Amino acid sequence: MKDLLFVCYGLGIGGIEKCLVNLINVLPEKEYSVDVLLMNSHYDLLKSQITRTVNFVDDFKYVMNTEMTLNNIRSRGGVLRNLDKFIKYCIFRMVVKLGKNPVCLFKSLSKKYDVAIAYSHHDYSPKYVADKVKAAKKVLWYHNGAYIKEGKAYQKDKECFSAFDFIVAVSTDCKNILKEKFAFLEDKFIVLRNICDVDHILKKSREQLPLNFNKSAINIVTVGRLTKEKGADIAIEACKILCDDGYNICWHWIGDGNQVEIMEDKVKSMQIEDSFVFEGNQDNPYQYINCADLYVQTSYYEAYSTTVTEAKVLCKPIVTTDVGGMRDQIKNGINGIITPISAYELANAIKSLIENDDKRSRFSAELEKERLYFTNSLKEYENTVFL
């Protein structure tokens, strides 16, 4: 039996977290023992979806974060009982304010693992696995469709990434982006596409919607964080174009984020409140996707879209912007439509599907044929990063 450690920032609702849960769930219990260390265990909404035995390492003993560590100190007996931790936490806050990496203050794990995986790439996880974990093999998962760091931050990543035996990119485009920045690490790059739990998606998609879709409207669904990279502004502008052109649509955006108020104000200013609905975070977005007429993804950049994969499993006609991993997922004109990053182009693509029932049916039929692909096994993983 191999001992695996996964380190991630949390298990809140998000694409990376879903992919981690799916991967953990397919690991045979007789072959793999799994430990999980979360940098912030407060974000644990997907924890209940793990269906196999997992040991969650007590993050309070090993790491800190700015959101919950002080509350944890209070709940575990207060400052006096946890004086060493409190002093470290105060230093931690100062280090963070100075823009430095505080991982040197974190406690090392004593256990040695066969494979240690930093499953999130933009938090403390990579540095923690690189510096604080003993393992025969170390793996970094990279999920982003862009790399924008420069200067000292880039130099620190060069040093940190070098500590890993494998750097997993989740799409070919993602790998190419990394190769441009880290050419000297090219031999370590490998593409492993995310495992998709088809049975779980199909089961959850059949649950009853908490609120009824307007059956007289064309229902469009997008699932994604309300952050800049997910392109909610493009979606809202495309929605306005469609409404002005006389289309009766209701666009449901599922997800929360730091642009909620900005996007809500944008919808109000365009007077399309009845046509663009913010549904917030949903622990079961599949029922929304399943009831949609179209699934649309409007990202500015994307490594490999988990939600597009889920829409494909549910055989929904898909429109997506022409970014990164989308080209690995959609065959333009065959099982979906890829458009330039433009509200006008996006609206035109949506119109072409609204007005052409045969095209929608053709896309759905093609996606149904492809569904077997998503029942992928662990073979690629077992022959590489878990070997």
Stockholm file with secondary structure:
# STOCKHOLM 1.0

chainA/1-387         MKDLLFVCYGLGIGGIEKCLVNLINVLPEKEYSVDVLLMNSHYDLLKSQITRTVNFVDDFKYVMNTEMTLNNIRSRGGVLRNLDKFIKYCIFRMVVKLGKNPVCLFKSLSKKYDVAIAYSHHDYSPKYVADKVKAAKKVLWYHNGAYIKEGKAYQKDKECFSAFDFIVAVSTDCKNILKEKFAFLEDKFIVLRNICDVDHILKKSREQLPLNFNKSAINIVTVGRLTKEKGADIAIEACKILCDDGYNICWHWIGDGNQVEIMEDKVKSMQIEDSFVFEGNQDNPYQYINCADLYVQTSYYEAYSTTVTEAKVLCKPIVTTDVGGMRDQIKNGINGIITPISAYELANAIKSLIENDDKRSRFSAELEKERLYFTNSLKEYENTVFL
#=GR chainA/1-387 SS CEEEEEEESCCSSSHHHHHHHHHHHHSCTTTEEEEEEESCTTCCTTGGGCCSCCEECCHHHHCCCTTTHHHHHHHTTHHHHTHHHHHHHHHHHHHHHTTCCGGGGSCCCCSEEEEEEECCSSSSHHHHHHHHCEEEEEEEEECCSCCCCCHHHHHHHHHHHTTCSEEEESSHHHHHHHHHHCGGGGGGEEECCCCCCHHHHHHHHTSCCSSCCCTTSEEEEEECCSSGGGTHHHHHHHHHHHHHTTCCEEEEEEBCCTTHHHHHHHHHHTTCTTTEEEEECCSCCHHHHHHCSEEEECCSCCSSCHHHHHHHHTTCCEEEESCTTHHHHCCBTTTBEEECSCHHHHHHHHHHHHTCHHHHHHHHHHHHHHGGGGSCCSHHHHTTTTC
#=GC SS_cons         CEEEEEEESCCSSSHHHHHHHHHHHHSCTTTEEEEEEESCTTCCTTGGGCCSCCEECCHHHHCCCTTTHHHHHHHTTHHHHTHHHHHHHHHHHHHHHTTCCGGGGSCCCCSEEEEEEECCSSSSHHHHHHHHCEEEEEEEEECCSCCCCCHHHHHHHHHHHTTCSEEEESSHHHHHHHHHHCGGGGGGEEECCCCCCHHHHHHHHTSCCSSCCCTTSEEEEEECCSSGGGTHHHHHHHHHHHHHTTCCEEEEEEBCCTTHHHHHHHHHHTTCTTTEEEEECCSCCHHHHHHCSEEEECCSCCSSCHHHHHHHHTTCCEEEESCTTHHHHCCBTTTBEEECSCHHHHHHHHHHHHTCHHHHHHHHHHHHHHGGGGSCCSHHHHTTTTC
//
